[in-house]
Amino acid sequence: MRLQANPKKIGKAYRAKAVLLHPNKRPNDPNAHANFQTLTRSYDVLKDEKARKLYDEGLKNCKHCRINKRRPGKALLEAEERELEAKRRLAEEEAIDDKPKEELAAFRAMCREKDLEIS
């Protein structure tokens, strides 16, 4: 939806999305209620002119948006994905560092079972 969308278009888009996300339409989705509430809160912000202007100002001042000059949601998602990827790589490196220690401990345990002396 465009930043300059009029209230009629906002209401029409909300109602169309609300029909799709309503919990009664999605009985097997455990997140249906939360998704519908998020949609409703978003609509409450968009239909209130003051709240909408504050939200738009927040988008203009968003650090990720200024850096990337892209849509704010996409920039934030990309930043979160990079952060998660860095955490995943760090966890993998730690697992690799622990593997020799685990192998050494297993080898020592095997030697103890066979009554062998190792240092």
C-alpha positions, 0 to 999 in steps of 0.5 A: 500500500502506498504512503498516500493511500486514502482512507477508503483504500485503507479500509478496503484493503483491511477488510479484504485482508481481515477476511483472509486472516480471521481466526474462524477462517483458519481454525488449524493455524495456531497463530491466526489470533495473533496475526489477526490482532496484528492486522487490527492494530495496524489498521488502527494506526493507519485509520487514525491520521495523527497516529499514521503521521507519527508512524510515517515520521518513524519510517523516515527516521529509521536507521536501516531505511536511511542506509539502504534506501529500500522499503523499511520492512525489507531492510529490517528483515535483511538486518535480522537475517544477517544477525541470525546468520552470524549467530549460526556461524558462531555456533557452528564454529564453537561446535567445531572447536568442541568436537576435538575435545569430545573426541579426546574425552571419548578416546580417554574413556575408551582407554580407561575401559581397556586399562591403558595409560594415556596423557 
